Amino acid sequence: MTSRVILISAAISEALREARFDDGSPVDAAGLRSARTAADAGAVPAGGRLWVSPTVRCRQTAEALGLEGGVDASELAGLDVGRWRGATLAEVSAKEPEAVALWLADPASAPHDGESVRAFCDRVAKRLDEAAGFDGRTVAVVEPEVVRALVLRVLGAPGSAFWRVDVPPLTVMEFSGRAGRWNIRAGRPLAERA
């Protein structure tokens, strides 16, 4: 039995453009246009199951891509940054430089009173483990940090590598495997046909 998990990173939003920690902001007009263009071009992969991160941005992206009937996958919610939610990285760095430095260097730290990178990676890996039990395709629309976390898990990379994985909006990351052993097909723009 071969399982495939196709992750689609959410479309661009104002928060992402501003390097602002997610505050529930919607996809911006350019992001919606890009998603609709990909859908119109037939570039959106089909799957037997659809998972959608519960963020506004992911739900809007899935809708713009024409993906309907998805299961709200709370385990695939973005990283909980606690009190930093809604602030830009520059604002937080100016107010709490030591806390930001610790957070970026130590995957077990959570100076924002939210979730550590390590705990986040463990949380989202549970969904990948679940997908290993399915034959066929699972498509998931997720936040970029979910893609990062799963790349680290599949490669067995340390949590310190989390910030070294760039995930542009509307790109596809595909995992395929059996018996929990995954391979990665990395970073295809959604605009290319699946």
N, C-alpha and C positions, 0 to 999 in steps of 0.2 A: 504494500500500500504506500503510495507516494502522496504526500501532502504538499500543497503549495499555499504560501501566505504572501499575498501581494499587498504591501503597504503603500498607500498614497498619502503623501504629506499634504496638509491643508493649504489652501490658497492664501495668498498674501493678505495681511491686514495692516491697519495703521499701527497697531501695537508692535507687530513684527518689524515694520519699517523703522520704528523709533527705538528699537531694542528695549521695549517695555515689557516687563513681566506680565503675562496674560491677565487681563482684567475683564474678560468676557466680551471683548470687542468683536464686532462682526467682520466678515471678509469685506475688503474695500471694493470699489467699483472695478478696478483693474483686475483684481483677483477673481471676481465673478465672471468678467469677460473671458479671462484665460481658461477658467474651468468650463464655461459654456462652449468655448471654441474647441477644447479637447473633446467634449461630449459630441459636438456636431461632427467632428472629424472621425468619430468612431474609435478614438484612442483609449477609451476607458475599458480596462479589462473586465471581463465577466467572471463571476464566481458563484459557487453553490451557496456560500454564506457571505453575509455582509455584516461587518462590525463597524460601528462609528463611535469614535471618542465623543464623550458627552459635551465637549466645548461647543460654543456657538459657532465658532469658525469651522470646526469639522462638520457639524450638521449642515451648515450652509454650503460648504464645499461639496458634500455628498449630494445634496439636492441639485446644485448647479451641474454636477457631473451626470445627473440623471440616475443616480443610484438610490433606489427606493427600497423600503422594507428592512432597513438595517436594524440590527440589535444594538441597543445602547450598551456599550462596553465600558462600564465604569472603571474596570481595571486598566483601561487604556487612556484614562484621563491624563492630562499633562502633569508635570511636576508641580507639587504643591509648594509654593515659595512663601507661604505664611504671610507675615506682615509686609513683605516686599511686593506683594501683588499690586499691580497698577503703576508702580514706580519704574523709572528707567534704570538701566544698569548704571549709568553715569550718576544719577541722583543717589542711588544706594551707595555707590563707591565713594561719593563725596561725604556722606553722613557716617558710613560704617566701613571704612577701608579695610580694617583688620578682619572684619566678619566676611567681607567679600573675598579677600585673599584666602582665608581659611576654607570657605565654601568651594572655591575653584580648585584648591589643592588637595582637599581631603574629602573623598566621596562619602565618608561616614558622618560628616558634619552637617548640621542644620541650624546655623546661627539665626535664621529667619523665623524659627519656631514652626517650620513646616516639615517637609519630608527631605531626608537626605537622598543624595543621588543613588547610593547603594540600595536603600529601601525602595526607591522608585524603580530601579532596574529589576529588583526581585519581584515587585508587584506586576510589572508588565510582562515579565517572563512567564508568569502563570498562564497568560493567554496563549503564548506561543506553545507552551507545553500542551495546552488543551487542543490547539490546532493540529498537533502531531497525531492526534487520535482520529482525525478526519481524513478520508480519502477525497482527493479533489482540491478545488481552490477555495480559499477564503480571501476575500478582499476586505481591507480595513482602511478607513480614512482616519488619520491620526495626526497628532501634533509632531513636530520635528524631533522633539526629545524622546518620543516613544520609539521612533526609528533608531535614534542613537543608542538607546538602551538595548534594543534587540540586536543590533549589530554587535555590540560588545558581548552580549550573552552568547550569540552564535559563534563568534570568533574566540571566545574564552579570554577576551582582553580585560585588563584590569580597569576598575572604575575610574582611575586617573585618566584614562583615554576618552572619557565621555565628552569632554569639551573639544576634542580634536576631530570629531566627525561633523562635517557640515551637511545639512540637509536642506536644499532649496525648496521653496514652495512648489507644489504640483509635480513632484518627482516620484518615481516608482522604485521601490526596493523589494525584490522578490526573494523569498526563502523557499527552498524546496528540499525535501528530505523524507526519510523514513526512519522509524524507530528512534526519533529524537535527534538524529544526526542531520544537521542542516547545512545547505550550501547557500551562498549568496550571489544574486545577480544585482549589481549595484547601480543606483543613481540614474536610471533612464528617465529623461523628461517625459512627462505624460503626453506631450504633444506627438510623440512617436506612436505609431500603431502598436497595440499589444500583440 
